[in-house]
Amino acid sequence: MNSEHTDQYIEKESTSVNNHLANERTFLAWIRTSIVLMGFGFVVVKFAPFIRQISFVLGDSSYSTGLPGKAYSSIIGVLLVAIGTLTAACNLSVNHLPMFCTYEYK
């Protein structure tokens, strides 16, 4: 009788551990995604001065005059950084914080 109780306890603990590890993997995947979005946003923002320098070298003055449709990389980069930050914040609030608020009764 005691052996059956022990086996059930081990099985319950094993399931609990597996669920916790799966939650951690999901959490880390979302954090990686948000870091990639923020990094890509920084790359896009830093790409704007490069385009400006290339336009000066090639003699294309339309970029420096500020014509519409030519200088959106800064806006897109900042939006990507903001989306990455929001992704990390939402992931933290949805996936990780509830783990600290749950209680298991034995």
C-alpha positions in Angstrom: 0.0 0.0 0.0 2.8 2.4 0.9 4.6 1.6 -2.4 1.5 2.6 -4.4 1.3 5.9 -2.6 5.0 6.5 -3.2 4.7 5.7 -6.9 1.7 8.1 -7.3 3.7 10.8 -5.5 6.7 10.3 -7.8 4.5 10.3 -10.9 2.8 13.5 -9.7 6.2 15.2 -9.0 7.5 14.1 -12.4 4.5 15.6 -14.1 4.9 18.8 -12.2 8.6 19.0 -13.0 7.9 18.4 -16.7 5.2 21.1 -16.8 7.5 23.5 -15.1 10.4 22.8 -17.5 8.0 23.2 -20.5 6.9 26.6 -19.1 10.5 27.7 -18.7 11.3 26.7 -22.3 8.3 28.6 -23.6 9.3 31.6 -21.5 12.8 31.6 -22.8 11.6 31.2 -26.4 9.5 34.3 -26.0 12.4 36.2 -24.4 14.6 35.2 -27.3 12.0 36.4 -29.8 11.7 39.8 -28.0 15.5 40.2 -27.9 15.7 39.5 -31.6 13.0 42.0 -32.4 14.7 44.7 -30.3 18.1 43.9 -31.9 16.6 44.1 -35.4 15.1 47.4 -34.5 18.5 48.8 -33.5 19.9 47.5 -36.8 17.2 49.2 -38.8 17.7 52.5 -36.9 21.4 52.4 -37.5 20.8 51.6 -41.2 19.3 55.1 -41.8 22.7 57.0 -41.6 24.2 54.4 -43.8 21.6 55.0 -46.5 22.1 58.8 -46.1 25.9 58.4 -46.6 25.4 56.2 -49.6 23.0 58.7 -51.2 25.6 61.4 -50.8 28.3 59.3 -52.4 26.1 58.4 -55.3 24.9 62.0 -55.7 21.2 61.2 -55.0 19.9 64.3 -53.3 16.3 63.1 -53.0 17.1 61.4 -49.7 18.6 64.4 -48.1 15.6 66.7 -49.0 13.3 64.6 -46.9 10.9 63.4 -49.6 8.2 61.1 -48.3 8.9 57.4 -48.4 12.6 57.8 -48.1 13.3 58.0 -44.3 11.1 55.5 -42.6 13.9 53.3 -41.2 14.1 55.3 -37.9 10.4 55.0 -37.4 10.3 51.3 -38.2 13.3 50.6 -36.0 11.8 52.4 -33.0 8.5 50.5 -33.6 10.4 47.2 -33.7 12.2 48.0 -30.4 8.8 48.9 -28.8 7.2 45.7 -30.1 10.1 43.7 -28.7 9.8 45.4 -25.3 6.0 44.8 -25.2 6.5 41.2 -26.2 8.9 40.7 -23.3 6.6 42.5 -20.8 3.5 40.6 -21.9 5.4 37.3 -21.7 6.7 38.1 -18.3 3.2 39.0 -17.0 1.4 36.0 -18.6 3.9 33.2 -18.4 6.3 33.8 -15.6 4.7 35.8 -12.8 1.7 33.5 -12.3 4.2 30.7 -11.4 5.1 32.6 -8.2 1.5 33.1 -7.2 0.3 29.4 -7.4 0.2 27.2 -4.4 0.1 23.5 -4.4 -1.8 21.8 -1.6 -0.6 18.3 -0.7 
